[in-house]
Amino acid sequence: MAPKSCSLCQNAKPILRRPKTGQQICKHCFFTVFETEVHNTITEAKLFKPGDRVAIGASGGKDSTVLAYVMKTLNERYKYGLSLFLLSIDEGITGYRDDSLQTVKRNQQQYDMPLKILSYEELYGWTMDRVVSTVGKKSNCTFCGVFRRQALDRGAASLGVDHIVTGHNADDIAETVLMNIMRGDIARLGRCTAICTQGEDTIRRSKPFKYAYEKEIVMYAYFRKLDYFSTECIYSPDAYRGHARGFLKDLEATRPSAIIDIIHSGEAFEVKDEVRATQKTQQTCKRCGYMSSNNLCKACSLLEGLERGMAATAISDKGRRKLDGQAPTPENLRTIPYFHTPITVAIDVLPTPP
């Protein structure tokens, strides 16, 4: 039987059960605790300083939409002193990204933030539709992921921002921990849980939703009546991440704390010195000037593979080394920012008590 009053305020009727804690609370208290937890994550990690110009990776999906709303709310409430921007990308996925970008444009008006939209075709000369037609659906996420990560830095640089925030949530980070374990990528496992990262030539980037459950983000968007796009990318069902996601959902159904437990396990990993020693010295890509551990960065290696009809070769480390030995003449820098694939998640809403 549902309790007659919210377990936090002991006054209003509870309308939802928090997936993260199991508390049965009212809508107002849910908004308060969700926003306060994100604020605490930001302040404890000292993510920002007054005057920072911050780009929000915007896709129109639930994570980035809630992130934009919460960042605007907390910035005004706690006087962070930040200048906020929306940075979005058109990957060229017909029937998916073109629709979600309409949501981003509405968000721009709703949150009164400057918006910059870039396209794969404009910056790389390839759309994801064309990439998929060339490489198939099995490995297309490798291309999109590499292009997106590098483009975040360059897209943000074009806006003149100091910091990038993305909508990666607790589920995303736990999935990444599991993926790195399954792939045996120990070096990356030691750093994948970091809330904030910054390379030598990259802009500082962070994850304010590191400890926020995906289901609670969906519930927040639902009860706040936020405008977001909820269709999954048409090319993502075959992604390797899907296996880790399915396993994590099974764990969560049995033990809701499994998501946070996995993150804490990843944080506790200490990589041995001999593993660290295998990491290569950073240099600059001979094609685009982006930081790289080889003559060609990963994005340029993939582009070389596509342009030469050797896409499958470019995906492997051995293939990248082969292309790396044939560096092309320098070209203009190209850019693409991050987008987060929205996923529809069921909401566990309690019946209104009599």
FIKEVO-127949 format. One record per residue (C-alpha): residue number from 1; x, y, z; residue in three letters. Coordinates in pm, 1 decimal, decimal comma, padded with zeros to 6 digits. Example, Ala and Ser with C-alpha at 12.3 -4.5 7.8 and 13.67 -1.06 7.14 Angstrom:
<atoms>
   num          X          Y          Z   residuo
     1    01230,0   -00450,0    00780,0       ALA
     2    01367,0   -00106,0    00714,0       SER
</atoms>
This chain:
<atoms>
   num          X          Y          Z   residuo
     1    00000,0    00000,0    00000,0       MET
     2    00131,1    00342,5   -00092,2       ALA
     3    00202,4    00582,2    00195,9       PRO
     4   -00042,8    00864,3    00258,9       LYS
     5    00225,0    01132,4    00264,5       SER
     6    00559,8    01212,2    00100,1       CYS
     7    00848,8    01046,5    00283,3       SER
     8    01044,5    01373,6    00271,6       LEU
     9    00804,3    01660,0    00342,2       CYS
    10    00547,4    01445,2    00526,2       GLN
    11    00279,6    01669,5    00380,0       ASN
    12    00188,7    01622,1    00013,1       ALA
    13    00071,1    01297,3   -00141,6       LYS
    14    00345,8    01089,5   -00305,6       PRO
    15    00308,7    01039,8   -00679,9       ILE
    16    00632,5    00858,9   -00767,4       LEU
    17    00892,5    00617,1   -00636,1       ARG
    18    01256,0    00716,6   -00688,0       ARG
    19    01437,4    00438,2   -00878,0       PRO
    20    01761,1    00547,7   -00713,4       LYS
    21    01651,1    00525,1   -00348,1       THR
    22    01304,8    00368,5   -00346,3       GLY
    23    01161,6    00671,7   -00165,4       GLN
    24    00795,9    00749,2   -00233,6       GLN
    25    00777,8    01124,8   -00266,8       ILE
    26    00575,8    01412,3   -00406,3       CYS
    27    00658,4    01591,5   -00728,8       LYS
    28    00791,5    01907,2   -00560,2       HIS
    29    01030,0    01712,1   -00336,9       CYS
    30    01152,0    01509,5   -00635,9       PHE
    31    01240,7    01828,5   -00823,2       PHE
    32    01421,4    01960,2   -00514,4       THR
    33    01628,4    01648,7   -00441,3       VAL
    34    01716,8    01589,1   -00808,0       PHE
    35    01838,2    01946,3   -00861,1       GLU
    36    02016,9    01953,3   -00524,0       THR
    37    02202,9    01629,4   -00599,9       GLU
    38    02324,0    01769,5   -00933,6       VAL
    39    02427,3    02094,3   -00759,7       HIS
    40    02619,8    01896,0   -00497,4       ASN
    41    02794,9    01697,0   -00772,7       THR
    42    02897,8    02023,0   -00942,4       ILE
    43    03020,9    02194,9   -00626,4       THR
    44    03200,7    01894,4   -00473,9       GLU
    45    03391,5    01838,0   -00798,4       ALA
    46    03448,3    02214,6   -00843,2       LYS
    47    03349,4    02188,2   -01207,7       LEU
    48    03307,1    02559,8   -01279,4       PHE
    49    03433,6    02899,9   -01177,8       LYS
    50    03257,3    03236,5   -01221,6       PRO
    51    03288,6    03373,9   -01572,4       GLY
    52    03320,5    03036,0   -01745,6       ASP
    53    03167,1    03005,2   -02090,2       ARG
    54    03005,5    02659,8   -02102,3       VAL
    55    02879,8    02467,8   -02407,0       ALA
    56    02603,4    02212,5   -02349,6       ILE
    57    02608,3    01919,8   -02592,3       GLY
    58    02250,4    01932,7   -02721,9       ALA
    59    02072,3    01661,3   -02918,4       SER
    60    01710,0    01727,6   -02828,7       GLY
    61    01700,8    01400,8   -02632,4       GLY
    62    01600,4    01364,8   -02269,4       LYS
    63    01950,8    01386,4   -02120,2       ASP
    64    02068,2    01699,5   -02298,7       SER
    65    01728,7    01870,5   -02264,9       THR
    66    01715,1    01809,4   -01889,5       VAL
    67    02082,3    01908,7   -01860,7       LEU
    68    02017,1    02241,2   -02034,4       ALA
    69    01713,7    02311,3   -01812,8       TYR
    70    01892,2    02215,5   -01488,4       VAL
    71    02211,6    02404,3   -01577,7       MET
    72    02009,2    02718,1   -01647,9       LYS
    73    01809,7    02671,9   -01325,7       THR
    74    02114,3    02611,0   -01103,2       LEU
    75    02314,6    02887,7   -01270,0       ASN
    76    02042,6    03135,9   -01178,7       GLU
    77    01962,9    02991,0   -00834,6       ARG
    78    02318,4    02956,0   -00704,2       TYR
    79    02480,1    03240,9   -00899,9       LYS
    80    02741,9    03027,7   -01077,1       TYR
    81    02815,5    03318,7   -01307,3       GLY
    82    02825,9    03103,2   -01623,0       LEU
    83    02752,0    03194,7   -01984,5       SER
    84    02565,9    02897,5   -02133,4       LEU
    85    02551,6    02788,4   -02499,5       PHE
    86    02386,8    02501,0   -02688,2       LEU
    87    02611,4    02308,2   -02927,2       LEU
    88    02442,0    02061,1   -03159,1       SER
    89    02515,1    01848,2   -03464,4       ILE
    90    02339,1    01717,7   -03769,7       ASP
    91    02498,0    01378,7   -03837,8       GLU
    92    02292,9    01337,1   -04150,3       GLY
    93    02056,4    01061,3   -04032,9       ILE
    94    01737,2    01103,2   -04231,9       THR
    95    01418,8    01069,7   -04029,5       GLY
    96    01600,0    01096,4   -03697,1       TYR
    97    01844,2    01382,1   -03649,2       ARG
    98    01655,4    01624,7   -03871,0       ASP
    99    01349,0    01580,9   -03645,5       ASP
   100    01540,6    01602,7   -03316,8       SER
   101    01712,1    01924,1   -03424,6       LEU
   102    01370,9    02087,4   -03440,4       GLN
   103    01343,9    02011,2   -03068,5       THR
   104    01685,0    02169,5   -03008,9       VAL
   105    01571,5    02484,4   -03187,7       LYS
   106    01265,0    02502,2   -02962,9       ARG
   107    01488,6    02451,6   -02659,1       ASN
   108    01694,6    02748,0   -02775,0       GLN
   109    01386,1    02967,5   -02753,4       GLN
   110    01257,9    02809,4   -02431,1       GLN
   111    01587,2    02844,7   -02242,2       TYR
   112    01707,1    03162,4   -02414,9       ASP
   113    02052,6    03024,7   -02498,9       MET
   114    02265,5    03084,1   -02810,8       PRO
   115    02267,8    02778,7   -03038,8       LEU
   116    02527,8    02658,0   -03288,1       LYS
   117    02447,5    02367,2   -03522,6       ILE
   118    02715,0    02196,4   -03731,8       LEU
   119    02682,5    01909,1   -03979,4       SER
   120    02891,8    01604,2   -04065,0       TYR
   121    02850,1    01678,1   -04434,0       GLU
   122    02970,5    02034,7   -04395,3       GLU
   123    03267,1    01948,3   -04174,8       LEU
   124    03373,2    01597,9   -04278,9       TYR
   125    03221,3    01566,2   -04623,3       GLY
   126    03025,7    01257,2   -04509,0       TRP
   127    02679,5    01203,4   -04362,7       THR
   128    02613,4    00907,2   -04134,4       MET
   129    02363,0    00776,7   -04390,9       ASP
   130    02646,3    00765,4   -04642,0       ARG
   131    02890,4    00612,1   -04391,2       VAL
   132    02640,5    00335,8   -04310,0       VAL
   133    02581,7    00268,5   -04677,6       SER
   134    02959,1    00216,9   -04707,4       THR
   135    03049,2    00025,5   -04388,1       VAL
   136    02713,8   -00126,4   -04288,6       GLY
   137    02539,0   -00111,4   -03951,2       LYS
   138    02779,8   -00333,1   -03759,0       LYS
   139    03061,0   -00080,4   -03709,4       SER
   140    02900,6    00255,3   -03788,0       ASN
   141    02891,7    00364,9   -03422,2       CYS
   142    03272,6    00353,8   -03416,9       THR
   143    03284,5    00624,8   -03683,5       PHE
   144    03016,9    00839,5   -03521,3       CYS
   145    03171,8    00811,4   -03175,1       GLY
   146    03522,7    00908,7   -03289,6       VAL
   147    03398,8    01195,8   -03506,5       PHE
   148    03171,1    01325,5   -03230,8       ARG
   149    03429,3    01328,5   -02953,9       ARG
   150    03692,1    01516,7   -03152,4       GLN
   151    03434,3    01756,3   -03291,1       ALA
   152    03315,8    01854,1   -02943,4       LEU
   153    03649,3    02021,2   -02879,2       ASP
   154    03660,0    02199,2   -03211,9       ARG
   155    03294,7    02297,2   -03208,5       GLY
   156    03334,3    02440,4   -02859,2       ALA
   157    03653,3    02619,7   -02963,9       ALA
   158    03459,9    02788,3   -03243,5       SER
   159    03221,2    02923,6   -02977,5       LEU
   160    03509,9    03041,0   -02762,5       GLY
   161    03396,6    02840,9   -02459,0       VAL
   162    03607,7    02719,5   -02166,3       ASP
   163    03411,8    02408,3   -02078,4       HIS
   164    03186,6    02144,0   -02233,3       ILE
   165    02916,2    01960,0   -02039,3       VAL
   166    02746,4    01647,3   -02170,5       THR
   167    02438,8    01455,2   -02059,7       GLY
   168    02620,4    01131,9   -01970,3       HIS
   169    02428,0    00982,1   -01679,5       ASN
   170    02505,2    00713,8   -01420,4       ALA
   171    02371,9    00438,4   -01648,4       ASP
   172    02600,4    00552,4   -01933,1       ASP
   173    02908,2    00551,2   -01711,3       ILE
   174    02826,6    00209,9   -01559,5       ALA
   175    02778,8    00072,2   -01912,7       GLU
   176    03118,8    00210,8   -02011,6       THR
   177    03282,6    00041,9   -01712,4       VAL
   178    03126,0   -00289,1   -01816,4       LEU
   179    03228,1   -00241,7   -02181,3       MET
   180    03589,3   -00174,5   -02087,0       ASN
   181    03592,1   -00487,6   -01871,0       ILE
   182    03446,5   -00697,3   -02153,3       MET
   183    03701,7   -00556,9   -02398,6       ARG
   184    03988,8   -00591,6   -02153,3       GLY
   185    04068,1   -00221,8   -02193,3       ASP
   186    04224,8   -00177,8   -01850,3       ILE
   187    04399,4    00152,9   -01920,4       ALA
   188    04070,3    00316,6   -02022,9       ARG
   189    03887,4    00146,9   -01736,3       LEU
   190    04107,0    00339,5   -01494,9       GLY
   191    03983,2    00677,9   -01624,4       ARG
   192    03634,7    00621,7   -01767,0       CYS
   193    03462,4    00718,2   -01440,7       THR
   194    03631,3    01059,0   -01416,0       ALA
   195    03368,8    01331,9   -01384,9       ILE
   196    03596,0    01582,3   -01557,7       CYS
   197    03861,1    01526,1   -01824,5       THR
   198    04096,4    01746,3   -02020,8       GLN
   199    04376,9    01659,2   -02258,4       GLY
   200    04673,3    01873,3   -02351,3       GLU
   201    04498,5    02028,9   -02651,3       ASP
   202    04135,6    01972,1   -02554,6       THR
   203    03876,0    02185,0   -02381,2       ILE
   204    03775,3    02082,4   -02028,5       ARG
   205    03465,6    01859,3   -02036,8       ARG
   206    03251,3    01720,4   -01756,5       SER
   207    02943,1    01514,5   -01668,1       LYS
   208    02714,9    01688,4   -01412,9       PRO
   209    02475,5    01388,5   -01432,9       PHE
   210    02743,9    01136,7   -01331,8       LYS
   211    02535,1    01009,9   -01037,5       TYR
   212    02188,5    01072,0   -01187,6       ALA
   213    01994,0    00759,9   -01289,5       TYR
   214    01855,6    00752,1   -01643,0       GLU
   215    01506,9    00668,4   -01516,2       LYS
   216    01508,4    00970,5   -01286,8       GLU
   217    01613,0    01196,0   -01573,7       ILE
   218    01315,1    01068,1   -01772,8       VAL
   219    01086,0    01121,2   -01473,3       MET
   220    01218,4    01473,5   -01426,5       TYR
   221    01157,1    01557,5   -01793,5       ALA
   222    00808,0    01403,0   -01773,2       TYR
   223    00693,1    01585,8   -01458,7       PHE
   224    00854,8    01914,3   -01563,6       ARG
   225    00678,6    01876,1   -01899,2       LYS
   226    01002,2    01948,6   -02086,6       LEU
   227    01009,7    01942,1   -02464,2       ASP
   228    01238,3    01656,3   -02575,6       TYR
   229    01276,3    01403,0   -02856,7       PHE
   230    01243,8    01038,0   -02751,6       SER
   231    01307,9    00831,1   -03064,9       THR
   232    01617,4    00608,5   -03059,6       GLU
   233    01880,7    00644,8   -03331,7       CYS
   234    01793,1    00410,7   -03618,8       ILE
   235    02153,4    00285,9   -03635,0       TYR
   236    02206,7    00218,6   -03261,9       SER
   237    02031,0   -00119,8   -03208,7       PRO
   238    02338,0   -00304,7   -03341,1       ASP
   239    02583,3   -00108,9   -03124,3       ALA
   240    02818,4   -00302,0   -02892,9       TYR
   241    02701,3   -00083,6   -02601,3       ARG
   242    02359,9   -00247,5   -02626,5       GLY
   243    02496,8   -00570,6   -02476,5       HIS
   244    02630,6   -00386,7   -02171,3       ALA
   245    02305,0   -00191,9   -02141,5       ARG
   246    02093,2   -00506,8   -02143,3       GLY
   247    02313,3   -00668,6   -01878,5       PHE
   248    02300,7   -00355,7   -01661,6       LEU
   249    01919,8   -00336,2   -01680,4       LYS
   250    01896,2   -00696,7   -01562,7       ASP
   251    02124,6   -00614,3   -01270,3       LEU
   252    01927,0   -00301,3   -01185,8       GLU
   253    01599,6   -00495,3   -01177,8       ALA
   254    01746,8   -00722,3   -00910,8       THR
   255    01954,6   -00460,5   -00726,3       ARG
   256    01882,8   -00091,2   -00802,7       PRO
   257    02208,9    00016,3   -00639,7       SER
   258    02406,9   -00186,5   -00898,7       ALA
   259    02450,9    00121,7   -01120,4       ILE
   260    02618,8    00331,8   -00852,1       ILE
   261    02807,1    00027,9   -00719,3       ASP
   262    02964,0   -00032,1   -01062,4       ILE
   263    03065,6    00335,1   -01088,5       ILE
   264    03229,4    00322,7   -00744,0       HIS
   265    03409,4    00003,6   -00847,4       SER
   266    03542,5    00179,6   -01156,3       GLY
   267    03653,9    00476,0   -00944,1       GLU
   268    03844,4    00239,2   -00713,3       ALA
   269    04048,4    00083,5   -00996,0       PHE
   270    04417,6    00164,6   -00978,3       GLU
   271    04608,1    00104,7   -01300,1       VAL
   272    04955,6   -00046,9   -01260,9       LYS
   273    05258,4    00156,1   -01365,8       ASP
   274    05345,9   -00087,4   -01645,7       GLU
   275    04998,1   -00034,3   -01796,4       VAL
   276    05038,4    00341,9   -01781,8       ARG
   277    05379,2    00309,4   -01943,6       ALA
   278    05223,7    00164,7   -02259,5       THR
   279    05033,4    00486,4   -02327,0       GLN
   280    05186,5    00677,6   -02620,5       LYS
   281    05323,8    01029,1   -02619,7       THR
   282    05081,4    01287,7   -02755,9       GLN
   283    05164,6    01468,4   -03080,9       GLN
   284    04959,8    01644,3   -03347,4       THR
   285    04781,2    01489,2   -03642,2       CYS
   286    04957,3    01562,5   -03973,0       LYS
   287    04625,7    01596,1   -04152,2       ARG
   288    04415,3    01815,5   -03922,6       CYS
   289    04640,6    01931,9   -03639,5       GLY
   290    04433,5    01766,3   -03365,8       TYR
   291    04615,4    01594,1   -03080,1       MET
   292    04700,7    01231,1   -03154,3       SER
   293    04927,7    00949,7   -03040,7       SER
   294    05011,8    00872,8   -03406,6       ASN
   295    05079,0    01065,5   -03725,7       ASN
   296    04704,3    01053,9   -03797,1       LEU
   297    04435,7    01100,2   -03531,9       CYS
   298    04156,8    00842,8   -03514,2       LYS
   299    03907,5    01062,0   -03697,8       ALA
   300    04144,2    01124,3   -03989,1       CYS
   301    04237,1    00754,8   -04004,6       SER
   302    03869,6    00667,4   -04036,8       LEU
   303    03817,6    00935,9   -04300,2       LEU
   304    04119,6    00806,9   -04492,6       GLU
   305    03970,7    00458,1   -04480,7       GLY
   306    03637,3    00582,4   -04612,5       LEU
   307    03794,4    00791,1   -04886,0       GLU
   308    04020,6    00505,9   -05001,0       ARG
   309    03752,1    00239,3   -04972,1       GLY
   310    03938,1    00081,6   -04677,5       MET
   311    03687,1    00157,4   -04402,2       ALA
   312    03715,1   -00184,0   -04235,7       ALA
   313    04095,2   -00153,3   -04224,6       THR
   314    04078,6    00190,0   -04060,6       ALA
   315    03875,6    00057,3   -03765,2       ILE
   316    04147,8   -00177,1   -03639,6       SER
   317    04463,3   -00056,5   -03463,5       ASP
   318    04677,8   -00239,8   -03718,7       LYS
   319    04487,9   -00079,7   -04004,4       GLY
   320    04520,8    00266,2   -03854,0       ARG
   321    04896,9    00216,7   -03828,9       ARG
   322    04902,9    00122,1   -04198,7       LYS
   323    04720,1    00442,6   -04293,8       LEU
   324    04927,2    00634,8   -04041,2       ASP
   325    05239,5    00562,4   -04246,3       GLY
   326    05084,9    00736,8   -04547,1       GLN
   327    05000,5    01075,3   -04403,8       ALA
   328    04813,3    01305,8   -04645,1       PRO
   329    04875,9    01674,6   -04702,8       THR
   330    04724,7    01906,2   -04435,9       PRO
   331    04362,7    02009,6   -04480,8       GLU
   332    04131,9    02255,6   -04306,1       ASN
   333    04010,7    02157,5   -03959,8       LEU
   334    03665,1    02002,1   -03947,1       ARG
   335    03422,9    01989,1   -03657,2       THR
   336    03129,0    01793,1   -03509,2       ILE
   337    02993,3    01818,5   -03155,6       PRO
   338    02846,8    01555,3   -02929,3       TYR
   339    02490,4    01430,0   -02936,5       PHE
   340    02333,8    01187,0   -02688,9       HIS
   341    02103,2    00917,5   -02819,2       THR
   342    01766,4    00944,3   -02642,5       PRO
   343    01614,6    00627,5   -02496,8       ILE
   344    01255,4    00593,7   -02383,6       THR
   345    01237,5    00457,2   -02027,9       VAL
   346    00919,4    00352,9   -01847,5       ALA
   347    00816,6    00567,3   -01548,9       ILE
   348    00719,5    00396,0   -01224,2       ASP
   349    00432,2    00618,4   -01107,3       VAL
   350    00240,7    00527,9   -00793,7       LEU
   351   -00139,8    00543,1   -00789,8       PRO
   352   -00279,1    00843,0   -00604,8       THR
   353   -00367,6    00734,4   -00249,5       PRO
   354   -00732,5    00769,5   -00149,5       PRO
</atoms>
